[in-house]
Amino acid sequence: MASFDGQRTGVRRSISRSTWTDTSSQPPAKLCFIVEDRYQNETMPGAVITALTSWGHQVDVLHPHATLTSLSRLDPVDGDGYDGYVLKTVSAGPGLSILEAAGAAGGVTVNDYRSIRLARDKAVAASLARAAGLPFPKTYFAARSDLVQQLPADKYPLVVKPNSGSSCEQIFRVDNAAQLEDLDLDQDGFLLVQPYLPNPGYDIKLYNTGDEVFAVARKSPLHPGASVTEQLIPVTAEWRALALRVGRVFGLDIFGLDVIDTPQGWMILDINDFPSFGHVPDAAQRIARTVLRVTRRATAAHGRLTARSLPLEASA
């Protein structure tokens, strides 16, 4: 069983919920959340929407699979007048196209729509991370699953996963080429292939809510039988610095990243633009405050006209 002895007492206590209000004197914000079917009844982003509306802000929810979206109304001046758009969708879902359309028209998006694309295309994310000097595994891209067989035997064991995957689904350890034929893979999807890195059998999820970095011990999809207590643990200085570097490189305000302890040091396995923030204290209120801060920052800098030239901010 993974042990985090002595760390429970070091966890920062959550702030009293009564202190979480929008104390700004600015007018209420008008926001649009783009939420796909999969997340309609999930805590995220539902709790964030609840927090914002309880503070007096207007939040409309757009369901891409149920709504014919008028792209002309995404214009921040002549459209519906939203101060910002927030995306919670699956990696390859239609919501990202709508968010990118809003951003291309000059609307404010949280996260920045260009940053979301960088993180969600995992081949691009791997290339950007390594080019920026972030600790990220060597990565291969396969347009078809049978192409993985081109790797020589000395490259095994491998980790094979979808290029547009999410929620730790369809991630496999492959010890030899013969096992490739037995994998339950989407034959129409692109794949990433990385070396399997020895690790303790659990992941650390680092969450940046925009005002603070948190760490949570999580079960690994590659070690489903490992006994791990998923819990909030204290953030080390190394983890916090790593999370902030990722935010700066990718231009993300709210995000998560999976890291593991390897013989080569801490290694990043994945980056998510709007994770679950499970076990993070007052996560909904923290995310709500960040959404307001980002949209108001853009409004203060450019009125309601454009966010295209707005410098990306990575905060915590």
ROZA-611296 format. One line per 2 residues: number of its first residue (from 0); their letters; for each residue z, y, x of C-alpha. Coordinates in Angstrom, 1 decimal. Layout:
! residues N
NUM	A	Z Y X; ...
END
This chain:
! residues 316
0	MA	0.0 0.0 0.0; -0.9 3.4 1.3
2	SF	2.3 5.3 2.2; 3.0 9.0 2.3
4	DG	6.7 8.7 3.2; 8.5 12.0 3.0
6	QR	5.6 13.9 1.7; 6.6 14.1 -2.0
8	TG	9.4 16.5 -1.3; 7.0 18.8 0.5
10	VR	4.7 19.3 -2.4; 4.7 22.9 -3.7
12	RS	6.0 23.1 -7.2; 3.7 24.4 -9.9
14	IS	4.1 28.0 -11.0; 5.7 28.5 -14.4
16	RS	2.9 28.5 -17.0; 4.4 31.7 -18.5
18	TW	3.3 33.6 -15.3; -0.4 32.7 -15.8
20	TD	-2.0 35.6 -17.6; -4.9 37.8 -17.0
22	TS	-3.1 41.0 -15.9; -6.3 43.0 -15.2
24	SQ	-6.8 46.2 -17.2; -10.6 45.5 -17.4
26	PP	-12.2 44.7 -20.8; -12.3 41.1 -21.9
28	AK	-15.1 39.0 -20.3; -17.9 37.3 -22.2
30	LC	-18.6 33.9 -20.6; -20.9 31.0 -21.2
32	FI	-19.9 27.5 -20.1; -22.7 25.0 -19.8
34	VE	-21.2 21.6 -20.6; -23.0 18.3 -20.9
36	DR	-22.0 15.6 -23.3; -20.1 13.6 -20.7
38	YQ	-17.6 16.4 -20.3; -17.2 17.7 -23.8
40	NE	-13.8 16.0 -24.3; -12.6 16.0 -20.7
42	TM	-9.7 18.1 -19.4; -12.2 19.9 -17.2
44	PG	-13.6 22.3 -18.3; -11.9 22.2 -21.7
46	AV	-8.5 23.4 -20.4; -10.2 26.2 -18.4
48	IT	-11.9 27.4 -21.6; -8.6 27.2 -23.5
50	AL	-6.9 29.3 -20.8; -9.6 32.0 -20.9
52	TS	-9.6 32.3 -24.7; -5.8 32.4 -24.8
54	WG	-6.1 35.5 -22.5; -8.4 37.2 -24.9
56	HQ	-11.8 36.5 -23.3; -14.8 35.2 -25.2
58	VD	-16.2 31.9 -24.2; -19.3 30.3 -25.7
60	VL	-20.2 26.7 -24.9; -23.8 25.7 -24.4
62	HP	-24.5 21.9 -24.8; -27.9 21.3 -23.0
64	HA	-28.6 18.0 -24.9; -27.9 19.6 -28.3
66	TL	-29.2 23.1 -28.0; -32.7 24.6 -27.6
68	TS	-32.0 27.1 -24.9; -33.8 30.5 -25.1
70	LS	-34.4 31.3 -21.4; -35.4 34.9 -22.2
72	RL	-31.8 35.4 -23.5; -30.3 34.5 -20.2
74	DP	-31.3 38.0 -18.9; -28.0 39.8 -18.1
76	VD	-29.3 43.1 -19.5; -31.6 42.3 -22.4
78	GD	-30.2 38.8 -23.3; -26.9 37.7 -24.7
80	GY	-24.9 39.9 -22.3; -22.8 37.2 -20.6
82	DG	-20.7 38.4 -17.7; -20.9 35.0 -16.1
84	YV	-22.1 31.4 -16.5; -20.0 28.3 -15.5
86	LK	-21.5 24.9 -15.1; -19.9 21.5 -15.7
88	TV	-22.6 18.8 -15.8; -23.7 15.6 -14.1
90	SA	-25.5 16.0 -10.9; -29.1 15.4 -12.2
92	GP	-28.5 16.8 -15.7; -30.4 19.6 -17.4
94	GL	-27.5 22.0 -17.2; -28.2 22.9 -13.6
96	SI	-31.7 24.0 -14.5; -30.3 26.3 -17.2
98	LE	-27.7 27.7 -14.8; -30.4 28.3 -12.1
100	AA	-32.6 30.0 -14.7; -29.7 32.3 -15.5
102	GA	-29.1 33.0 -11.8; -32.8 33.6 -11.2
104	AG	-32.7 36.2 -13.9; -29.9 38.0 -12.2
106	GV	-26.9 36.5 -14.1; -23.6 35.8 -12.4
108	TV	-23.0 32.0 -11.9; -19.8 30.2 -10.9
110	ND	-20.4 28.7 -8.5; -23.4 30.5 -7.2
112	YR	-26.4 28.5 -8.4; -27.9 28.2 -5.0
114	SI	-24.7 26.8 -3.6; -24.5 24.2 -6.3
116	RL	-28.0 23.0 -5.4; -27.0 22.7 -1.8
118	AR	-24.0 20.6 -2.6; -25.6 18.4 -5.3
120	DK	-28.6 17.3 -3.4; -26.7 15.1 -1.0
122	AV	-29.5 14.8 1.5; -29.5 18.6 1.8
124	AA	-25.7 18.7 1.9; -25.7 16.2 4.8
126	SL	-28.3 18.1 6.8; -26.6 21.5 6.2
128	AR	-23.1 20.1 7.0; -24.2 18.6 10.3
130	AA	-26.3 21.6 11.3; -23.2 23.8 10.7
132	GL	-21.1 21.5 12.9; -19.0 20.1 10.1
134	PF	-17.7 16.5 10.7; -20.2 14.5 8.6
136	PK	-21.7 11.0 9.1; -25.2 10.4 10.4
138	TY	-27.3 10.0 7.3; -30.6 8.3 6.3
140	FA	-32.7 9.1 3.2; -34.5 6.4 1.3
142	AR	-37.0 7.0 -1.4; -36.8 3.4 -2.4
144	SD	-34.0 0.8 -1.9; -36.2 -1.6 0.0
146	LV	-36.7 1.0 2.8; -33.1 0.5 3.8
148	QQ	-34.2 -2.9 5.3; -35.9 -0.9 8.0
150	LP	-32.6 -0.3 9.7; -31.8 -2.7 12.5
152	AD	-29.0 -5.2 12.3; -26.8 -3.3 14.8
154	KY	-26.5 -0.4 12.3; -24.5 -2.5 9.9
156	PL	-22.1 -2.3 8.1; -23.6 0.5 6.0
158	VV	-22.6 2.6 3.0; -25.4 3.0 0.4
160	KP	-25.1 5.6 -2.4; -27.3 7.6 -4.8
162	NS	-28.6 10.9 -3.5; -27.6 12.6 -6.8
164	GS	-24.5 10.5 -7.5; -21.2 11.7 -9.0
166	SC	-17.8 10.3 -9.9; -17.9 7.8 -7.0
168	EQ	-20.4 5.6 -8.9; -22.8 3.1 -7.3
170	IF	-21.3 3.4 -3.8; -21.5 0.2 -1.9
172	RV	-20.6 -1.2 1.5; -23.4 -3.5 2.9
174	DN	-22.5 -5.8 5.8; -26.0 -7.2 6.3
176	AA	-29.6 -6.8 5.0; -29.3 -9.9 2.8
178	QL	-26.8 -8.1 0.6; -29.2 -5.3 -0.3
180	ED	-31.0 -7.4 -2.8; -27.7 -7.9 -4.8
182	LD	-26.8 -4.3 -5.2; -26.8 -2.8 -8.7
184	LD	-28.9 0.3 -7.7; -31.1 2.6 -9.8
186	QD	-34.5 1.5 -8.5; -36.0 4.9 -9.5
188	GF	-33.4 7.0 -7.7; -33.3 8.2 -4.1
190	LL	-30.6 6.8 -1.8; -28.5 7.9 1.1
192	VQ	-27.4 5.5 3.8; -24.6 6.1 6.2
194	PY	-22.7 4.0 8.7; -19.5 2.5 7.4
196	LP	-16.6 4.2 9.2; -13.3 2.3 9.7
198	NP	-10.6 4.0 7.7; -7.1 3.3 6.2
200	GY	-8.6 2.3 2.8; -8.0 5.4 0.9
202	DI	-9.6 8.9 0.7; -8.1 12.3 0.7
204	KL	-9.5 14.7 -1.9; -9.3 18.3 -0.9
206	YN	-9.6 20.8 -3.8; -10.2 24.5 -3.5
208	TG	-9.3 26.3 -6.7; -10.4 29.6 -5.3
210	DE	-6.8 30.7 -4.6; -5.4 27.7 -2.8
212	VF	-6.3 24.4 -1.2; -4.7 21.2 -2.4
214	AV	-4.8 17.6 -1.2; -4.6 14.4 -3.3
216	AR	-4.5 10.8 -2.1; -7.2 8.9 -3.9
218	KS	-8.4 5.3 -4.2; -11.6 4.6 -2.2
220	PL	-14.7 3.2 -4.1; -15.2 1.0 -1.0
222	HP	-11.7 -0.4 -1.2; -11.1 -1.1 -4.9
224	GA	-8.4 -3.7 -4.1; -6.3 -1.4 -2.0
226	SV	-2.9 -0.4 -3.4; -2.9 3.4 -3.4
228	TE	-0.6 5.7 -5.4; -2.8 8.7 -6.3
230	QL	-0.7 11.7 -5.8; -0.5 15.3 -4.6
232	IP	0.4 15.5 -1.0; 1.1 18.5 1.3
234	VT	-2.0 20.1 2.8; -2.2 20.1 6.6
236	AE	-3.5 23.0 8.5; -6.4 20.9 9.7
238	WR	-7.4 20.0 6.1; -7.1 23.6 4.9
240	AL	-9.2 24.9 7.8; -11.8 22.2 7.1
242	AL	-12.0 23.0 3.4; -12.4 26.7 4.0
244	RV	-15.2 26.0 6.5; -17.0 23.9 3.9
246	GR	-16.6 26.8 1.4; -18.1 29.3 3.9
248	VF	-21.0 27.1 4.9; -22.0 26.2 1.3
250	GL	-21.0 29.5 -0.3; -18.7 27.8 -2.9
252	DI	-15.8 29.4 -4.7; -14.4 26.3 -6.5
254	FG	-15.1 22.8 -5.0; -13.8 19.6 -3.8
256	LD	-14.5 17.4 -0.8; -13.7 13.8 0.1
258	VI	-12.4 13.2 3.6; -11.3 10.1 5.5
260	DT	-9.4 9.4 8.7; -11.6 7.7 11.2
262	PQ	-11.5 6.8 14.9; -13.6 9.9 15.4
264	GW	-11.2 12.1 13.4; -11.4 13.4 9.9
266	MI	-14.8 13.0 8.4; -16.3 14.5 5.3
268	LD	-17.9 12.0 2.9; -18.8 14.1 -0.1
270	IN	-18.8 17.7 -1.5; -18.5 18.5 -5.2
272	DF	-19.1 21.9 -6.8; -16.8 21.4 -9.9
274	PS	-14.6 18.3 -9.5; -11.8 17.1 -11.8
276	FG	-8.9 18.8 -9.9; -6.8 15.9 -10.9
278	HV	-3.1 16.3 -9.9; -3.5 19.9 -9.0
280	PD	-0.7 22.0 -10.6; -1.9 24.6 -13.1
282	AA	-5.5 23.7 -12.2; -7.0 25.1 -15.4
284	QR	-5.3 28.5 -15.0; -6.2 28.7 -11.4
286	IA	-9.9 28.0 -12.1; -9.9 30.5 -15.0
288	RT	-8.5 33.2 -12.7; -11.2 32.4 -10.1
290	VL	-14.0 32.5 -12.7; -12.8 36.0 -13.8
292	RV	-12.4 37.2 -10.2; -15.9 36.1 -9.2
294	TR	-17.6 37.6 -12.3; -15.7 40.8 -12.0
296	RA	-16.5 41.1 -8.3; -20.2 40.8 -9.2
298	TA	-19.9 43.3 -12.0; -18.1 45.8 -9.8
300	AH	-20.7 45.5 -7.1; -23.8 45.5 -9.2
302	GR	-22.9 46.4 -12.7; -24.4 43.6 -14.8
304	LT	-27.7 43.7 -13.1; -27.9 41.1 -10.4
306	AR	-26.0 38.6 -8.3; -29.0 37.6 -6.2
308	SL	-28.0 39.9 -3.2; -24.3 39.4 -3.7
310	PL	-22.7 37.9 -0.5; -21.3 34.5 -1.1
312	EA	-17.5 34.2 -1.0; -15.5 31.2 -0.1
314	SA	-11.9 31.9 -1.0; -8.5 30.3 -1.1
END
